Amino acid sequence: MRIINGGVVSPKGYKAAGVHAGLKKVKKDMALIVSEVPAVSAAAFTTNKVKAAPVIWDMKVLKGGTARAVVVNSGNANACTGGQGLKDAEETAAYAALLLSVPKEEVYVSSTGVIGVPLDMEKIKGGIDKLVPLLSENDEDAAEAILTTDTFRKTAAASVDIDGCVVTVAGMAKGSGMIHPNMATMLSYITTDAAISQPLLQKMLGATVEDTFNMISVDGDTSTNDSVIVLANGMSGCAEIREGTAAAEAFEEAFRYVLGELAKLIVKDGEGAGRFIEMHVVGAPSRKDAKVLARSVISSSLVKAAFFGSDANWGRILCAMGYSGADFDPSLVDLSFSSPAGSLQVVKGGEPVPFDEDTAKKILLEKEVAVIADCHQGAAEATAWGCDLTYDYVRINGDYRS
């Protein structure tokens, strides 16, 4: 696998654009991604029972199995907007389809922003009017236009050589707050020029989401709009990727890298976050237990607050593991911290290990810190990613609508 510095237009046959349509006061607020040919599509959506209108529309598009474009707006979630919201989502798809000369049933629509406010369709259509002529093989504006409280663009790309033929996978995402498993992604768009069947692509997406976007947490909230949309247009010219082959294994490595990188970038840009936390559980009785333990720790507000204070309060970590519901024996657990400043064991066999507080502080003051929990009960392991909880998180969300 080769890591590429690029985004959704890195694979062959894709174009994108981003513009300011007026939904926000100044910043870019609408994006468009288009495949030159019909693409096999897969998707995963929020498990929140309160689903935004574009999610409901996109679930219909997914059933068709193919897609040509994705229209995204930020600044307005088009959620909890009733029948009018559903009509507006479909009208957005239909208007983009008209200008692109494609069926509306092949146009995904995404929205993100404030809940409960109807879309300004005049601005949405005006934005699409601007986007279509600007489509190009430069996706920076598109990656910027989907952001809300994010502080930077989030893109990732990789390529693999399959039997002498190069396949590329790339993506862009937005997410900073309302990030939590099931299905914690906010908005993410993945493109590839691989030839692959819809069932296999959907299966691969489901499995990969479980190990990436469902292993991150910023604040414990799952949005009404969370979506991951994948397009595979086959324009690499490579042979079709088939399940159980070496080609499928190589492709999945790149696919997992892109989704994993986007997931970690989202956490690193968590609202108000100052510290990136990696929770690695090893030696667990089962893969399921390892995942539950890791997720419980990075979701704990008390653990997150301790990291904000660079406090080696390991009791909070063991406590979060204890109430997770996972099967493990606390009396066997080893805990340690690690960062570029060094590593330090604080628990061995479920009991405290004396340590120097100044050394611990130095390790925990780093921007990226890992926690390793060894359960000594098996060979299963899992990793989850989170961030600290800061004063700025409350400030950002206290005046979000203003």
N, C-alpha and C positions, 0 to 999 in steps of 0.2 A: 504494500500500500504506500502511496505517495501523498503526503499532505500538500494541499494547494492553498495559496492565498487568494480566495475568491468566494463568490456567493452563488445565488440561484441561476445565474447565466453561464456558469462555468461548464456545465454539460452542453453538448451540441444541441442546437435547435430551440434555444430559449431566449426570450427577450423580456426586459422589465423596464419599468419607469416609476417615478414617484413625483408628486406635485403637491402644491398648496392649493386646496380647493375652497378654503374658507371655513371649514368645520372648526379649525383652531384659529386663534388670532393671527399667528405669524408662522408657526412651524409647518412643515410638510405634513399632510394628513390623508393622502390617498396614494395607493400603490396598485400596480397591475403586473401580473406575471402571465406570459403567453407562451404556449408551445406551438411551434410551426406546424405540427401535425397532431392528430388526436393521440392523446397519451393515456395509457392504462393508469387508473388512479386508485389510491387507497387512502383511508383516513381514520382518525380516531378523534372522538369528541368528549366533552365534559360529561361526567357522571352526575353532575348537579341536576336535580329534577326541574329546576328553573332554567330552561334552555333559551338562549337568545334566538331571535327570528332567523338570523343567518345560519345558525347551527341546524335548525329544523329544515331549512332549504337545502343545506349541504348534505344532509342525510339522504335526501332524495337524489341529489346528484351522484352520490356514492353508489347508489343502487344501479345506476346506469353503467358503471364500470370504467367509463372513459371520460376525459375532460380535456379542455383546450386552454382554459384560463382561470385565474383567480383575481378577484377584485377585493381590495382591502381598504377600509377606512378606519382611521383612528379619531379619537375625540368624542365618539358617540357609539355606545355598545349596541344600540337597537335591541335592547333586552327589556322585557316587561312592557312591551309597546302594543300588545294585543294583535288584533287582526290587521291593523294598519302596518305594524312592523313586518308581518309576514308578507303583506302586499309589497312593501318597500324593498324587502330583500329580493323578491322575485323580479320586481321592476328593475332593480340594479343589475341583476344578471341579464335580463332581457335587453337592456339598453347597451350594455357592454357587448353582448352577443351580436346585436344589430351592427355596431361599428366594426366588429371584428369578422363579421360574416360567418359566424358559427352558431350552432344551436344553443339556446339559453340553458338547456338541460346539461350542457357541458361547461358551464361557468359556475365555479364556486364563488361564494361571497363571504367575507369575514368583516366583523366590526369589533371595535374595542374602545372603551372609554366610559363615559357616564351612563348609568342605567336609568331607564324610565323616561327618556326624552326621545320623541319621534325624530327620525332622520329628516334633514332638510334636503329633499330630493332634487331641488333645483341646483344646489351646490354639488350633490353627488353626481348628477348628470353632467354638470359643468366640469367636474373633475375628470370624469371619463373622457369627455371631449378633449381635455388637455393631455391626458395620458396616452391615448392611442397613437398620436403622431410622434410622441417622444420615445416610443419603445426602441430599445437598443440593447447591445451586449454590455451594458454597464448597469449594475444593480445597486449602486451605493444610495441613490435617491430613494429607491423602493425600500431598502432596508431601513432607511431613516424615517420614511413616511409612516411606517407601522408602529412606531414607538409611542408610548404614553409617558409614564414617569421614568422610563429608562434613561440612562445617562450616556449610553453608547450603542452603536449598531452591533448586531450579533450575527455573524456569518461563519460558515465553515464549509470546507470542501476537501475531497480526496479522490484519488483515482487508483484503479487497479488494472494490472495487465492480465487479461484472460486469454490464454492461447494466442498471444501475440497481438491481441486487440485491446485497446484501452477503453475502459468504462469509467465514467465520472459520476460521483454523487456529491450534491451540494445542498446548502440550505441557508435560510435566514429565519430569525425568530425575534419575538418581542416578549418581554416579561420582566417584571421587577417586583410587583406586589400581587396579592391574591394567588400565591404559588403554594400548592400543596398536592400531594399524591391523589390519584384517582380523578381525573387524569390531569396532572399538573403541567400543563404546558403553556397556558396562555395562547399565543398564536405561533405556529411554526410551519414553514413551507419547505418541502424537500423536493428537489428535482434530480432526475437522472436520465442519462441517454441509454440506459440498459434496456434490452428486450426481455421482458419478464411477464408471466401471466398474472392476472389480477388476484386470483386466490393465493398464489405464493407471495406476492407483494404485500397483501393484506395480512397474511400469517406472519411474515417477517416483521412488519410494522408493529403488530400486536405484541410480539415477543420482545422487540427492542424497546418499545415504550415502557414495558414493565421494568427494564433495567436502567432506564435513563430518566425520562420525564416523570416517571412514577417513583423515582428515588430522590427527589429534591423537595425541599420545603423552605419557604421564606417566612410565612406568617400563619399557616394553618388554614387559609381560605382557598377554596376551589371556585373558580370563576364560572359565570353563566355562559361564557363564550369560548372556553378552551377548545382548541382545534389543532390537529396535526394533519396536514394535507400533503400527499405524495403524488408526484407525476412522473411517469416513466414512458418516454416517447420512442425508445428503441433506435434513436438516430446515431448511435455509436457505430452501427453496422455490424456489431458483434452477434454471435449466435445467441439464441434465446437461453436465458439462465434457467436451469431446471433443478428442482429440489433434489437434495442429496448428492449433488455433484461438487467437484472441486471448484467449479466456477461459482456456484451458489455460496460456498464457504468464503471465497475471496471477495465476492460482492458484499456479503453480509458484514465482513470486517470493515469495509469502507462505510457502509450504511450505519453500522453501530458507532463508528468514530464520529460521524457527522452529527447524529442525534445526541450522542453523549457530550460532545463539545458544546453544542447549543444549550443543553441542559445545564452544564456547569457555568457557562457564561451568564445564564439567567440568574443563577444563585449569586455569582460574583457581583451582579448589578442589583441585588436585592435592595429594596427601598431603605435607604439610610445605612446600609450595611458597611461595616469597616473590616470585617474578617470573614474569610471563606473557610468553612469547616468540612473536612472529609471524615466520615465515620466508617471505619472498616472493621467488620466483624468476621473473625475467622474461627475455625474449630467448632462451629455450631452443629447441632444434631441434624439439621436439615436446611436446605436452601431457603425454604419458607420462613423458618425461624430466624435465620441470619438476616433476611430482608426486613422482617418485622422489628427485630432488635435495632438495626441500623436506622430505620425510619423513625422509630420512637425517640431515639436520642436527638436526632437533628430537628425533630419537631417540637421538642420541649422548650417552652419559654424560659424556664429557669436555667437550663443548660445554655441557651442562647445569651441570656443576660450575664451568666458567668464569663462567657467568652468575651463579651463586650468589656468586662472589667479585667480581662486577662487573669482571671482567678482560677487556679487549679482545683476547683471544687468538684472533685471526681465523684463525690457522693451523689450529686445530681445525675450524673451519667448512669451510675449503677441503679439508681432509683428509677430512671426512665426505662432502663432495660427491664426492671422488675415488674412494672405495670403494663408492659407492652403486650402481654398475653402469650409471648413466645415461650417455648419449652427450653429451659436451660437451668443449670445448677449454679447459683451465685457463688457457692463456696469454691468453685473451680476457676473463676474468672480472673484473668490478668488484664490490667488496664495500663496503657501508656500514652503519652503525648509525643508528637513529633512535629518539627518545623525546620526551616533552613537554619535555625539557631541551635538545633540539637534535638536529642530525644531524652525522655525521662519516664521511668516506670513508677507508677503511683499505687498500684494494687497488685498483689500476687496471691493467688489462691483465695480470692475473696477478702483478703485482709490488707490493711494499709502498709505501704512501704515508706519508711521515713525518707523525706526528700527536702532539698534546699528550696525554700520559697523564692529566693531571688533567681535561681536557675530556672524554676518553673515560669516565673514572670517573663523572663527573657525569651523563653520558647513561645509563650502564648501571646507575646506582643507582635509576633510576625503576622503579616497579612493573610497567610495561608497556614492552617494548622490541621494536623491529622490526629485522630483518636483511634487507637487500635485496641479492640477488645478480643481477647482469645478465650473462648469458652471451654476449650480442651474436652469437647464432647463429640467430635466428629471431624469431617473434612469439608463441610459446607462453609461458604463465605459469601459476603455481599457488601456492597459499598453504597452509602447514601451521602448526599451533599446538602449542606445548609449554610446559614450565615448567622452572625450575631444579631441581637435585638438592641437597637439604639434609640436614643431620644429622637433622632431624625425620622425614624419610622412613624412615630406618633404625629410629628409635625407635618410630614408629607400627607398623611391620610386624614389629618384633622381639617385640612383646608383643600381637599382634593377637588371639590366641585368649583371652587373659586380660582 
